[in-house]
C-alpha cells in the first residue's frame, strides 16, 4: 500500500513539474503576443478568472494575489494607475485569460494534478510581476476612498505593507 502511495506521489510531482515547464513556455509565448485588445478582453473577463480561483480548493490560497493583479489591470485600463510596464500587463492579462478559459493544459477534473497547471501559471506570473504588484498595492493603500475590504485584500497579498 505504501509503495502505491509513493508511486502516486511521484507521478503527481512529475505531472506538476511537466505543468510548470509547459506553463513557463505558454506564458513566454502568450505574453509576447498580447496587445491592447487582449488586455481589454482580460479586463472584461476578470470576474470569471476570480470565480475560477475561488471555486477551486487547490487555488484558494491564491485568491488575494489574483484579485490584486486583476485590480491593477482594471485600474490601468480605467486610467487610474499607469505605472505598470507592458510586460507586467501582458503577464497579468495572460493569467486572467488562462484562468477564465475552461480549457487547460491539464484538465481540472483530473484528481491530484488537475490544478497543477493553474498553480504553475499563477506562481510564474506572480514571480514575474510581484514587485510591480507591490508598487500598485502601496499606491492603492495611499489612495483616498479605499474601502476597508479593498485594504484587507491588499494587505493579505502584501502583509509587510501593514508595517509601513
Backbone as a printed PyTorch tensor [residue, N CA C, xyz], in Angstrom:
tensor([[[  0.8280,  -1.1970,   0.0000],
         [  0.0000,   0.0000,   0.0000],
         [  0.8690,   1.2570,   0.0000]],

        [[  1.9190,   1.2710,   0.8140],
         [  2.8120,   2.4140,   0.8760],
         [  3.4990,   2.6660,  -0.4600]],

        [[  3.9010,   1.5800,  -1.1690],
         [  4.5350,   1.7310,  -2.4730],
         [  3.5920,   2.3980,  -3.4700]],

        [[  2.3070,   2.0160,  -3.4040],
         [  1.3050,   2.5910,  -4.2980],
         [  1.1910,   4.1010,  -4.0530]],

        [[  1.1330,   4.5010,  -2.7760],
         [  1.0360,   5.9270,  -2.4450],
         [  2.2910,   6.6680,  -2.8780]],

        [[  3.4530,   6.0520,  -2.6620],
         [  4.6990,   6.6950,  -3.0730],
         [  4.7500,   6.8680,  -4.5870]],

        [[  4.2990,   5.8350,  -5.3250],
         [  4.2960,   5.9180,  -6.7730],
         [  3.3410,   7.0260,  -7.2360]],

        [[  2.1600,   7.0990,  -6.6130],
         [  1.2120,   8.1570,  -6.9630],
         [  1.7890,   9.5300,  -6.6480]],

        [[  2.4740,   9.6340,  -5.5100],
         [  3.1070,  10.8990,  -5.1450],
         [  4.1700,  11.2940,  -6.1530]],

        [[  4.9570,  10.3330,  -6.6030],
         [  5.9860,  10.6010,  -7.6060],
         [  5.3450,  11.0070,  -8.9300]],

        [[  4.2430,  10.3460,  -9.2930],
         [  3.5410,  10.7020, -10.5290],
         [  2.9630,  12.1130, -10.4340]],

        [[  2.4020,  12.4680,  -9.2740],
         [  1.8840,  13.8250,  -9.0730],
         [  3.0000,  14.8460,  -9.2070]],

        [[  4.1440,  14.5770,  -8.5890],
         [  5.2810,  15.5010,  -8.6460],
         [  5.7670,  15.6570, -10.0880]],

        [[  5.8130,  14.5480, -10.8190],
         [  6.2380,  14.6050, -12.2180],
         [  5.2410,  15.4140, -13.0490]],

        [[  3.9590,  15.1990, -12.8140],
         [  2.9320,  15.9440, -13.5400],
         [  3.0300,  17.4330, -13.2260]],

        [[  3.2850,  17.7740, -11.9590],
         [  3.4250,  19.1810, -11.5900],
         [  4.6450,  19.8020, -12.2490]],

        [[  5.7500,  19.0580, -12.3280],
         [  6.9590,  19.5630, -12.9830],
         [  6.6960,  19.7810, -14.4710]],

        [[  5.9980,  18.8230, -15.1060],
         [  5.6330,  18.9800, -16.5140],
         [  4.7430,  20.2010, -16.7030]],

        [[  3.7720,  20.3670, -15.8200],
         [  2.8540,  21.5090, -15.9000],
         [  3.6150,  22.8160, -15.7570]],

        [[  4.5840,  22.8470, -14.8510],
         [  5.3630,  24.0640, -14.6400],
         [  6.1550,  24.4230, -15.8970]],

        [[  6.7820,  23.4290, -16.5070],
         [  7.5400,  23.6680, -17.7350],
         [  6.6410,  24.1190, -18.8690]],

        [[  5.5020,  23.4520, -19.0230],
         [  4.5480,  23.8350, -20.0580],
         [  3.9910,  25.2240, -19.7900]],

        [[  3.7270,  25.5220, -18.5290],
         [  3.1970,  26.8360, -18.1680],
         [  4.2110,  27.9270, -18.4890]],

        [[  5.4720,  27.6750, -18.2110],
         [  6.5220,  28.6560, -18.4940],
         [  6.5840,  28.9380, -19.9960]],

        [[  6.5690,  27.8790, -20.8040],
         [  6.5930,  28.0460, -22.2590],
         [  5.3510,  28.7990, -22.7270]],

        [[  4.1940,  28.4100, -22.1870],
         [  2.9510,  29.0600, -22.5630],
         [  2.9870,  30.5480, -22.2250]],

        [[  3.4610,  30.8730, -21.0260],
         [  3.4930,  32.2720, -20.6050],
         [  4.4120,  33.0900, -21.5030]],

        [[  5.5840,  32.5840, -21.7750],
         [  6.5210,  33.3160, -22.6380],
         [  5.9110,  33.5700, -24.0180]],

        [[  5.3260,  32.5370, -24.5940],
         [  4.7290,  32.6470, -25.9280],
         [  3.5410,  33.6150, -25.9040]],

        [[  2.6710,  33.4510, -24.9390],
         [  1.4440,  34.2490, -24.8700],
         [  1.7390,  35.7030, -24.5490]],

        [[  2.6320,  35.9250, -23.6010],
         [  2.9680,  37.2960, -23.2030],
         [  3.5000,  38.0910, -24.3950]],

        [[  4.2760,  37.4260, -25.2400],
         [  4.8370,  38.0990, -26.4050],
         [  3.8100,  38.4350, -27.4700]],

        [[  2.6650,  37.7970, -27.4310],
         [  1.6210,  38.0160, -28.4430],
         [  0.5240,  38.9590, -27.9830]],

        [[  0.5540,  39.3810, -26.7310],
         [ -0.5120,  40.2260, -26.1780],
         [ -0.5030,  41.6120, -26.8120]],

        [[ -1.7020,  42.1380, -27.0180],
         [ -1.8450,  43.5220, -27.4540],
         [ -2.9350,  44.1870, -26.6070]],

        [[ -3.2260,  45.4470, -26.9020],
         [ -4.2040,  46.1970, -26.0910],
         [ -5.5880,  45.5380, -26.1020]],

        [[ -5.9740,  44.9410, -27.2200],
         [ -7.2740,  44.2740, -27.2970],
         [ -7.3180,  43.0800, -26.3360]],

        [[ -6.2010,  42.3640, -26.2040],
         [ -6.1460,  41.2340, -25.2730],
         [ -6.2440,  41.7100, -23.8290]],

        [[ -5.5910,  42.8310, -23.5360],
         [ -5.6590,  43.3900, -22.1850],
         [ -7.0970,  43.8290, -21.8780]],

        [[ -7.7540,  44.4260, -22.8660],
         [ -9.1560,  44.8310, -22.6840],
         [-10.0380,  43.6050, -22.4590]],

        [[ -9.8010,  42.5390, -23.2200],
         [-10.5610,  41.2960, -23.0540],
         [-10.3280,  40.7180, -21.6620]],

        [[ -9.0860,  40.7580, -21.2060],
         [ -8.7670,  40.2480, -19.8620],
         [ -9.4950,  41.0660, -18.7990]],

        [[ -9.5390,  42.3790, -18.9680],
         [-10.2490,  43.2200, -18.0030],
         [-11.7310,  42.8490, -17.9510]],

        [[-12.3100,  42.5310, -19.1050],
         [-13.7220,  42.1260, -19.1510],
         [-13.9430,  40.7510, -18.5080]],

        [[-12.9520,  39.8710, -18.5890],
         [-13.0970,  38.5020, -18.0690],
         [-12.5370,  38.3400, -16.6570]],

        [[-12.1850,  39.4330, -16.0270],
         [-11.5710,  39.3780, -14.6990],
         [-12.4550,  38.6530, -13.6900]],

        [[-13.7470,  38.9100, -13.7190],
         [-14.6650,  38.2560, -12.7820],
         [-14.6780,  36.7460, -12.9540]],

        [[-14.6000,  36.2890, -14.1930],
         [-14.5650,  34.8490, -14.4560],
         [-13.2900,  34.2250, -13.8920]],

        [[-12.1830,  34.9160, -14.0480],
         [-10.9100,  34.4060, -13.5290],
         [-10.9440,  34.3320, -12.0090]],

        [[-11.4580,  35.3850, -11.3720],
         [-11.5570,  35.3860,  -9.9110],
         [-12.4600,  34.2630,  -9.4330]],

        [[-13.5750,  34.0560, -10.1170],
         [-14.5100,  32.9910,  -9.7310],
         [-13.8570,  31.6230,  -9.8650]],

        [[-13.0810,  31.4290, -10.9140],
         [-12.4010,  30.1410, -11.1170],
         [-11.4320,  29.8490,  -9.9800]],

        [[-10.7360,  30.8620,  -9.5110],
         [ -9.7750,  30.6770,  -8.4180],
         [-10.5050,  30.4260,  -7.1010]],

        [[-11.5900,  31.1610,  -6.8580],
         [-12.3460,  30.9910,  -5.6140],
         [-12.9880,  29.6140,  -5.5080]],

        [[-13.4770,  29.0690,  -6.6040],
         [-14.2020,  27.8000,  -6.5330],
         [-13.2830,  26.5820,  -6.4760]],

        [[-12.0420,  26.7280,  -6.8710],
         [-11.1170,  25.5940,  -6.8750],
         [-10.3580,  25.5530,  -5.5540]],

        [[-10.6220,  24.5370,  -4.7520],
         [ -9.9910,  24.4200,  -3.4420],
         [ -8.4810,  24.5330,  -3.4840]],

        [[ -7.8660,  23.9350,  -4.4930],
         [ -6.4040,  23.9440,  -4.6000],
         [ -5.8510,  25.3360,  -4.8960]],

        [[ -6.6880,  26.2340,  -5.3700],
         [ -6.2320,  27.5670,  -5.7600],
         [ -6.6100,  28.6530,  -4.7610]],

        [[ -7.4420,  28.3200,  -3.7830],
         [ -7.9960,  29.3410,  -2.8800],
         [ -6.9490,  30.1900,  -2.1720]],

        [[ -5.8220,  29.5980,  -1.8570],
         [ -4.8060,  30.3830,  -1.1350],
         [ -4.2170,  31.5000,  -2.0010]],

        [[ -4.5250,  31.4610,  -3.3120],
         [ -4.0090,  32.4860,  -4.2240],
         [ -5.0500,  33.5380,  -4.5850]],

        [[ -6.2120,  33.4760,  -3.9680],
         [ -7.2960,  34.4010,  -4.3000],
         [ -6.8540,  35.8540,  -4.1460]],

        [[ -6.2440,  36.1970,  -3.0330],
         [ -5.8400,  37.5930,  -2.7960],
         [ -4.8600,  38.0660,  -3.8660]],

        [[ -3.9060,  37.2170,  -4.2060],
         [ -2.9250,  37.6090,  -5.2280],
         [ -3.6010,  37.8550,  -6.5770]],

        [[ -4.4460,  36.9400,  -6.9770],
         [ -5.1240,  37.0910,  -8.2670],
         [ -6.0100,  38.3260,  -8.2490]],

        [[ -6.7040,  38.5550,  -7.1440],
         [ -7.5780,  39.7380,  -7.0630],
         [ -6.7710,  41.0360,  -7.1440]],

        [[ -5.6050,  41.0840,  -6.5110],
         [ -4.7610,  42.2850,  -6.5990],
         [ -4.3170,  42.4960,  -8.0450]],

        [[ -3.9020,  41.4270,  -8.7100],
         [ -3.4680,  41.5580, -10.1050],
         [ -4.6170,  42.0190, -10.9990]],

        [[ -5.7960,  41.4950, -10.7490],
         [ -6.9780,  41.9070, -11.5150],
         [ -7.2680,  43.3840, -11.2700]],

        [[ -7.2180,  43.8190, -10.0170],
         [ -7.4730,  45.2390,  -9.6960],
         [ -6.4480,  46.1400, -10.3830]],

        [[ -5.1880,  45.7180, -10.4020],
         [ -4.1400,  46.5010, -11.0550],
         [ -4.4530,  46.6350, -12.5500]],

        [[ -4.8330,  45.5540, -13.1680],
         [ -5.1860,  45.5700, -14.5870],
         [ -6.3790,  46.4970, -14.8370]],

        [[ -7.3940,  46.3870, -13.9960],
         [ -8.5870,  47.2200, -14.1590],
         [ -8.2830,  48.6990, -13.9140]],

        [[ -7.4700,  48.9910, -12.9090],
         [ -7.1140,  50.3920, -12.6560],
         [ -6.2660,  50.9580, -13.7970]],

        [[ -5.4210,  50.1450, -14.3940],
         [ -4.6480,  50.5960, -15.5490],
         [ -5.5910,  50.8860, -16.7080]],

        [[ -6.4990,  49.9610, -16.9630],
         [ -7.4540,  50.1120, -18.0620],
         [ -8.3090,  51.3650, -17.9050]],

        [[ -8.6700,  51.6780, -16.6510],
         [ -9.5110,  52.8470, -16.3820],
         [ -8.6970,  54.1440, -16.3510]],

        [[ -7.3800,  54.0440, -16.4750],
         [ -6.5330,  55.2300, -16.4690],
         [ -6.1950,  55.7440, -15.0830]],

        [[ -6.5360,  54.9930, -14.0530],
         [ -6.2600,  55.4300, -12.6790],
         [ -4.8310,  55.1410, -12.2480]],

        [[ -4.2240,  54.1180, -12.8070],
         [ -2.8680,  53.7300, -12.4190],
         [ -2.1090,  53.3430, -13.6810]],

        [[ -1.1180,  54.1290, -14.0270],
         [ -0.4080,  53.9130, -15.2900],
         [  1.0390,  53.4480, -15.1120]],

        [[  1.4870,  53.3080, -13.8920],
         [  2.8810,  52.9470, -13.6300],
         [  3.0750,  51.4230, -13.6730]],

        [[  2.6930,  50.8350, -14.8120],
         [  2.7900,  49.3840, -14.9890],
         [  3.4960,  49.1090, -16.3060]],

        [[  4.6210,  48.4160, -16.2660],
         [  5.3010,  48.0710, -17.5210],
         [  4.4230,  47.1610, -18.3870]],

        [[  4.5720,  47.2820, -19.7060],
         [  3.7760,  46.4670, -20.6220],
         [  3.9560,  44.9800, -20.3350]],

        [[  5.1690,  44.5460, -20.0530],
         [  5.4440,  43.1310, -19.7790],
         [  4.5830,  42.6310, -18.6110]],

        [[  4.4040,  43.4670, -17.6060],
         [  3.5750,  43.1100, -16.4540],
         [  2.1110,  43.0240, -16.8560]],

        [[  1.6280,  44.0210, -17.5940],
         [  0.2330,  43.9900, -18.0550],
         [ -0.0330,  42.7600, -18.9120]],

        [[  0.8830,  42.4510, -19.8020],
         [  0.7200,  41.2930, -20.6770],
         [  0.6980,  40.0030, -19.8580]],

        [[  1.5440,  39.9200, -18.8480],
         [  1.5770,  38.7260, -17.9970],
         [  0.2780,  38.5620, -17.2230]],

        [[ -0.2110,  39.6500, -16.6450],
         [ -1.4550,  39.6020, -15.8750],
         [ -2.6320,  39.2830, -16.7990]],

        [[ -2.6670,  39.9000, -17.9670],
         [ -3.7390,  39.6150, -18.9250],
         [ -3.7040,  38.1430, -19.3370]],

        [[ -2.5170,  37.6130, -19.5760],
         [ -2.3840,  36.1970, -19.9440],
         [ -2.9240,  35.3040, -18.8260]],

        [[ -2.5890,  35.6460, -17.5770],
         [ -3.0790,  34.8750, -16.4340],
         [ -4.6000,  34.9130, -16.3610]],

        [[ -5.1710,  36.0920, -16.4640],
         [ -6.6280,  36.2420, -16.3740],
         [ -7.3160,  35.4450, -17.4730]],

        [[ -6.8360,  35.5620, -18.6950],
         [ -7.4520,  34.8370, -19.8050],
         [ -7.2930,  33.3310, -19.6290]],

        [[ -6.1650,  32.9030, -19.0910],
         [ -5.9480,  31.4760, -18.8460],
         [ -6.9200,  30.9460, -17.8020]],

        [[ -7.0420,  31.6680, -16.6840],
         [ -7.9350,  31.2280, -15.6120],
         [ -9.4040,  31.2650, -16.0340]],

        [[ -9.7550,  32.2180, -16.8810],
         [-11.1450,  32.3430, -17.3260],
         [-11.5100,  31.3020, -18.3830]],

        [[-10.5190,  30.7000, -19.0060],
         [-10.7520,  29.7130, -20.0590],
         [-10.9140,  28.3280, -19.4350]],

        [[-11.9880,  27.6330, -19.7340],
         [-12.1790,  26.3070, -19.1300],
         [-11.2500,  25.2300, -19.7040]],

        [[-10.5790,  25.5140, -20.8190],
         [ -9.6710,  24.5380, -21.4150],
         [ -8.2640,  24.8260, -20.9250]],

        [[ -7.6680,  23.8490, -20.2170],
         [ -6.3500,  24.0000, -19.6010],
         [ -5.3230,  23.0970, -20.2570]],

        [[ -4.0630,  23.3190, -19.8760],
         [ -3.0010,  22.3910, -20.2740],
         [ -3.2600,  21.0190, -19.6730]],

        [[ -3.7270,  21.0050, -18.4170],
         [ -4.1060,  19.7690, -17.7310],
         [ -5.5520,  19.9620, -17.2790]],

        [[ -6.4680,  19.1000, -17.7150],
         [ -7.8780,  19.2660, -17.3290],
         [ -8.0560,  19.2870, -15.8090]],

        [[ -8.8340,  20.2370, -15.3180],
         [ -9.0260,  20.4380, -13.8800],
         [ -9.6720,  19.2430, -13.1920]],

        [[-10.4290,  18.4330, -13.9180],
         [-11.1350,  17.3220, -13.2840],
         [-10.2240,  16.1410, -12.9390]],

        [[ -8.9690,  16.1480, -13.3840],
         [ -8.0640,  15.0330, -13.0590],
         [ -7.6540,  15.1130, -11.5910]],

        [[ -7.9360,  14.0770, -10.8170],
         [ -7.6260,  14.1090,  -9.3830],
         [ -6.1240,  14.2150,  -9.1320]],

        [[ -5.7880,  15.0630,  -8.1890],
         [ -4.3960,  15.1990,  -7.7630],
         [ -3.5570,  16.1390,  -8.6060]],

        [[ -3.8200,  16.2170,  -9.9070],
         [ -2.9720,  17.0390, -10.7730],
         [ -3.7550,  18.0560, -11.6010]],

        [[ -5.0680,  18.0410, -11.5020],
         [ -5.8970,  18.8780, -12.3480],
         [ -5.6370,  20.3700, -12.2600]],

        [[ -5.2010,  20.8180, -11.1100],
         [ -4.9370,  22.2560, -10.9460],
         [ -3.4510,  22.5870, -10.9640]],

        [[ -2.6060,  21.6060, -11.2690],
         [ -1.1590,  21.8410, -11.2750],
         [ -0.7810,  22.9200, -12.2860]],

        [[ -1.4090,  22.9140, -13.4500],
         [ -1.0920,  23.9230, -14.4520],
         [ -1.5560,  25.3070, -14.0050]],

        [[ -2.7330,  25.3810, -13.4040],
         [ -3.2400,  26.6660, -12.9080],
         [ -2.2970,  27.2230, -11.8380]],

        [[ -1.8880,  26.3560, -10.9240],
         [ -0.9460,  26.7750,  -9.8750],
         [  0.3670,  27.2440, -10.4750]],

        [[  0.8490,  26.5060, -11.4750],
         [  2.1160,  26.8760, -12.1100],
         [  2.0090,  28.2350, -12.7980]],

        [[  0.9030,  28.4780, -13.4960],
         [  0.7270,  29.7580, -14.1820],
         [  0.6160,  30.8980, -13.1650]],

        [[ -0.1600,  30.6830, -12.1080],
         [ -0.2780,  31.7190, -11.0690],
         [  1.0870,  32.0070, -10.4590]],

        [[  1.8330,  30.9680, -10.1090],
         [  3.1510,  31.1430,  -9.4800],
         [  4.1220,  31.8570, -10.4180]],

        [[  4.1340,  31.4840, -11.6850],
         [  5.0400,  32.1220, -12.6500],
         [  4.7190,  33.5980, -12.8320]],

        [[  3.4400,  33.8880, -13.0050],
         [  3.0550,  35.2870, -13.2040],
         [  3.3360,  36.0870, -11.9360]],

        [[  2.9880,  35.5360, -10.7790],
         [  3.2290,  36.2430,  -9.5230],
         [  4.7210,  36.5580,  -9.3580]],

        [[  5.5650,  35.5780,  -9.6340],
         [  7.0170,  35.7890,  -9.5140],
         [  7.4970,  36.8740, -10.4760]],

        [[  6.9090,  36.9100, -11.6680],
         [  7.3300,  37.8750, -12.6770],
         [  6.8610,  39.3020, -12.3810]],

        [[  5.7160,  39.4490, -11.7190],
         [  5.1230,  40.7840, -11.5640],
         [  5.0250,  41.2450, -10.1180]],

        [[  5.5410,  40.4740,  -9.1950],
         [  5.3600,  40.7630,  -7.7650],
         [  5.7710,  42.1820,  -7.3810]],

        [[  6.9120,  42.6260,  -7.8540],
         [  7.3940,  43.9720,  -7.4950],
         [  6.4350,  45.0440,  -8.0120]],

        [[  5.9890,  44.9010,  -9.2400],
         [  5.0390,  45.8760,  -9.7920],
         [  3.7040,  45.8190,  -9.0520]],

        [[  3.2790,  44.6090,  -8.6750],
         [  2.0350,  44.4610,  -7.9150],
         [  2.1600,  45.0960,  -6.5380]],

        [[  3.3200,  44.9540,  -5.9190],
         [  3.5230,  45.5720,  -4.6060],
         [  3.5360,  47.0980,  -4.7210]],

        [[  4.1500,  47.6200,  -5.7750],
         [  4.1210,  49.0710,  -6.0040],
         [  2.6850,  49.5420,  -6.1900]],

        [[  1.9050,  48.7720,  -6.9230],
         [  0.4930,  49.0970,  -7.1050],
         [ -0.2370,  49.0790,  -5.7600]],

        [[ -0.0080,  48.0430,  -4.9730],
         [ -0.6740,  47.9210,  -3.6680],
         [ -0.3270,  49.0990,  -2.7710]],

        [[  0.9320,  49.5240,  -2.7690],
         [  1.3440,  50.6970,  -1.9710],
         [  0.5990,  51.9390,  -2.4340]],

        [[  0.5300,  52.1240,  -3.7430],
         [ -0.1950,  53.2650,  -4.2990],
         [ -1.6690,  53.2050,  -3.9070]],

        [[ -2.2530,  52.0230,  -4.0400],
         [ -3.6820,  51.8680,  -3.7590],
         [ -3.9780,  52.1200,  -2.2770]],

        [[ -3.1070,  51.6310,  -1.4010],
         [ -3.3100,  51.8440,   0.0380],
         [ -3.2400,  53.3230,   0.4080]],

        [[ -2.4790,  54.0960,  -0.3450],
         [ -2.3560,  55.5240,  -0.0800],
         [ -3.4830,  56.3300,  -0.7420]],

        [[ -4.3020,  55.6680,  -1.5500],
         [ -5.3800,  56.3440,  -2.2770],
         [ -6.5090,  56.7410,  -1.3390]],

        [[ -7.1290,  57.8480,  -1.6590],
         [ -8.3040,  58.2800,  -0.9020],
         [ -9.4960,  57.4230,  -1.2960]],

        [[-10.3910,  57.2010,  -0.3630],
         [-11.6180,  56.4870,  -0.6540],
         [-11.4680,  54.9780,  -0.7780]],

        [[-10.3760,  54.4470,  -0.2950],
         [-10.1630,  52.9990,  -0.3480],
         [-11.0550,  52.3310,   0.6940]],

        [[-11.8070,  51.3400,   0.2710],
         [-12.6910,  50.6480,   1.2110],
         [-11.8830,  49.7580,   2.1480]],

        [[-12.4650,  49.4480,   3.2940],
         [-11.8070,  48.5550,   4.2550],
         [-11.5830,  47.1800,   3.6370]],

        [[-12.5490,  46.7170,   2.8470],
         [-12.4210,  45.4110,   2.1870],
         [-11.2400,  45.3990,   1.2200]],

        [[-11.1120,  46.4550,   0.4420],
         [-10.0070,  46.5490,  -0.5130],
         [ -8.6640,  46.6300,   0.2140]],

        [[ -8.6120,  47.3560,   1.3090],
         [ -7.3750,  47.4430,   2.0970],
         [ -6.9920,  46.0720,   2.6550]],

        [[ -7.9760,  45.3210,   3.1580],
         [ -7.7010,  43.9630,   3.6680],
         [ -7.1430,  43.0740,   2.5710]],

        [[ -7.7250,  43.1640,   1.3980],
         [ -7.2600,  42.3690,   0.2680],
         [ -5.7910,  42.6630,  -0.0350]],

        [[ -5.4610,  43.9360,  -0.1360],
         [ -4.0820,  44.3240,  -0.4440],
         [ -3.1160,  43.8650,   0.6370]],

        [[ -3.5380,  43.9570,   1.8830],
         [ -2.6640,  43.5580,   2.9900],
         [ -2.5360,  42.0390,   3.1040]],

        [[ -3.5530,  41.3020,   2.6600],
         [ -3.4190,  39.8370,   2.6160],
         [ -2.3680,  39.4370,   1.5900]],

        [[ -2.3420,  40.1350,   0.4680],
         [ -1.3760,  39.8270,  -0.5800],
         [  0.0270,  40.3140,  -0.2160]],

        [[  0.1010,  41.4350,   0.5200],
         [  1.3870,  42.0290,   0.8960],
         [  1.3780,  42.4140,   2.3780]],

        [[  1.4810,  41.4500,   3.2870],
         [  1.3880,  41.7270,   4.7210],
         [  2.4190,  42.7540,   5.2040]],

        [[  3.5640,  42.7920,   4.6120],
         [  4.6020,  43.7150,   5.1010],
         [  4.2520,  45.1810,   4.8650]],

        [[  3.2850,  45.4520,   3.9830],
         [  2.8660,  46.8320,   3.7810],
         [  2.1370,  47.3870,   5.0010]],

        [[  1.6170,  46.5090,   5.8510],
         [  0.9410,  46.9530,   7.0710],
         [  1.9230,  47.5950,   8.0300]],

        [[  3.1930,  47.2250,   7.9090],
         [  4.2260,  47.7450,   8.8080],
         [  4.6580,  49.1500,   8.4210]],

        [[  4.3460,  49.5730,   7.2140],
         [  4.8220,  50.8750,   6.7270],
         [  3.9220,  52.0020,   7.1470]]])
